[in-house]
Amino acid sequence: MNRFFVLAISALLLFFGCAGSKPKPVTNKDLPEWYLNPPKYDDKFVGVGDALRPQFNLSKQVATERARVEVARAVETTVNSSLNDHMQASGMGMEAGATEFTESVSKSLVSTTLKGCTIEKTEIFKERVFVMVTYDAKKARDEAKASARVLAKKEESLFNEFKARNAFDSLDKAIDRMKGSSSVAKPE
């Protein structure tokens, strides 16, 4: 009987010990004031990020990277989205069984260079690091223009190469069509 009692108590303690505890919900008191409502500037993009890692330096790096990704998404994002909607019914009349399935999938990709993206604020709240970065909108416009110019030059270069090839092909065909005598023997 004692063995059964000890075994039951041990199992009960093991069950409650492994059940874990629910994470405490985050409240505004746990966050810097600017994190949920970052400031809005006419001439800057603003991004915020946070991280909780064992090392402070790693937390700061991860939080900064997350903030930069937020800015990059504001500057340029490619979004792919898919919505699948499936309905099926079997049977007759009102007794028919119906199945409906809807799936929504989206993916956003970011690939941009943020020259001059600066850290504006870094704060620590309950061991979590919060970072706010800004990126000058004028720099973003200038980078977009420069990128467009480079792409246009590349396209122009490829088009000029295409035109040159066509010109040489036309010249070769014109030479092949030439009739007349030549001191060079025709190839056999």
C-alpha positions in Angstrom: 0.0 0.0 0.0 2.9 2.4 0.9 4.5 1.6 -2.4 1.3 2.4 -4.3 0.9 5.6 -2.4 4.6 6.7 -3.0 4.3 5.7 -6.7 1.0 7.7 -7.1 2.5 10.8 -5.4 5.6 10.5 -7.6 3.6 10.2 -10.8 1.4 13.2 -9.8 4.5 15.3 -9.1 6.1 14.3 -12.4 2.9 15.1 -14.2 2.6 18.6 -12.7 6.3 19.2 -13.0 6.3 18.4 -16.7 3.1 20.3 -17.4 5.1 23.6 -17.5 3.7 27.0 -17.0 2.1 29.3 -19.5 4.2 32.3 -20.6 3.2 35.5 -19.0 1.4 37.8 -21.5 3.3 40.8 -22.6 1.9 44.2 -21.4 2.8 47.8 -22.3 4.8 48.0 -19.0 7.2 45.4 -20.4 7.9 47.5 -23.6 9.5 50.8 -24.3 6.9 53.5 -25.2 8.2 53.8 -28.8 8.1 50.0 -29.6 4.4 49.5 -30.3 4.0 53.0 -31.7 7.2 54.1 -33.4 7.6 57.7 -34.2 6.6 58.8 -37.7 8.9 61.0 -39.7 8.2 62.6 -43.1 11.7 62.0 -44.3 12.6 58.6 -42.6 11.6 55.0 -42.5 11.5 53.6 -39.0 11.9 50.0 -37.9 11.8 48.3 -34.5 13.0 45.0 -33.3 13.6 43.0 -30.1 15.4 39.9 -29.0 16.0 37.9 -25.8 19.2 35.9 -26.0 21.7 34.6 -23.4 24.3 37.1 -24.4 23.6 40.9 -24.5 25.7 41.4 -27.7 23.8 38.7 -29.5 20.4 40.1 -28.3 21.5 43.6 -29.6 22.6 42.2 -33.0 19.3 40.2 -33.5 17.1 43.1 -32.4 19.0 45.4 -34.8 18.7 43.0 -37.7 14.9 42.6 -37.1 14.5 46.4 -37.1 16.4 46.7 -40.3 14.3 43.9 -41.9 11.2 45.9 -41.0 12.7 49.0 -42.7 13.7 46.9 -45.8 10.1 45.6 -46.0 8.8 49.1 -46.0 11.3 50.1 -48.8 10.9 47.1 -51.1 9.0 43.8 -50.7 8.0 41.1 -53.1 4.9 39.3 -52.0 3.7 36.0 -53.3 0.3 34.8 -52.2 -1.9 31.9 -52.9 -5.5 31.2 -51.9 -6.9 27.7 -52.4 -10.6 27.2 -51.8 -12.1 23.8 -52.2 -15.8 22.8 -51.7 -17.2 19.3 -52.3 -20.7 17.8 -51.8 -21.8 14.3 -52.1 -25.3 12.8 -51.9 -28.6 14.0 -53.0 -30.8 17.0 -51.9 -30.7 18.3 -48.4 -29.2 15.1 -47.1 -26.0 15.7 -49.0 -22.8 15.9 -47.1 -20.5 18.8 -47.7 -16.8 19.5 -47.2 -15.2 22.9 -47.4 -11.5 23.6 -47.2 -9.7 26.9 -47.5 -5.9 27.5 -47.4 -4.2 30.8 -47.6 -0.4 30.9 -48.0 1.7 34.1 -48.4 5.4 34.7 -48.5 7.2 38.0 -48.6 10.8 38.3 -49.8 13.1 41.3 -49.1 16.4 41.9 -50.8 17.7 45.5 -50.6 20.7 47.4 -49.6 20.2 49.9 -46.7 23.2 52.2 -46.9 23.1 54.6 -44.0 20.5 52.8 -41.8 21.3 54.0 -38.3 20.4 52.9 -34.8 18.4 55.6 -33.1 17.5 53.9 -29.8 18.5 50.8 -27.8 16.8 50.0 -24.5 16.7 47.0 -22.2 13.5 45.9 -20.5 13.5 42.8 -18.4 16.6 41.4 -20.1 15.1 41.9 -23.5 16.8 44.3 -25.9 14.7 46.7 -28.0 16.2 48.6 -31.0 14.8 51.3 -33.2 16.5 52.1 -36.5 15.9 54.8 -39.1 16.7 55.1 -42.8 16.6 58.3 -44.7 13.9 58.3 -47.3 16.0 60.5 -49.6 18.7 57.9 -49.5 16.2 55.3 -50.4 15.0 57.3 -53.4 18.6 57.9 -54.5 19.5 54.2 -54.2 16.4 53.3 -56.2 17.3 55.8 -58.9 20.9 54.6 -59.0 19.8 51.0 -59.2 17.4 51.8 -62.0 20.2 53.6 -63.9 22.6 50.6 -63.5 19.9 48.3 -64.7 19.1 50.6 -67.7 22.8 50.8 -68.7 23.0 47.0 -68.5 19.9 46.6 -70.6 21.2 49.2 -73.1 24.6 47.4 -73.3 22.8 44.1 -74.0 20.7 45.7 -76.6 23.7 47.4 -78.3 25.4 44.0 -78.3 22.3 42.4 -79.9 22.3 45.2 -82.6 26.0 44.7 -83.3 25.5 40.9 -83.7 22.6 41.5 -86.1 24.7 44.0 -88.1 27.5 41.5 -88.5 25.1 38.7 -89.4 23.6 41.1 -92.0 27.0 41.9 -93.3 27.9 38.2 -93.6 24.7 37.5 -95.5 25.3 40.4 -97.8 28.8 39.2 -98.6 27.5 35.7 -99.2 25.0 37.1 -101.7 27.6 39.0 -103.6 28.1 37.9 -107.2 31.1 38.5 -109.3 34.4 37.2 -110.0 37.2 36.9 -107.5 40.8 35.8 -107.7 40.1 33.5 -104.7 39.0 30.1 -105.7 35.6 29.0 -104.4 35.7 26.4 -101.6 34.7 22.9 -102.7 
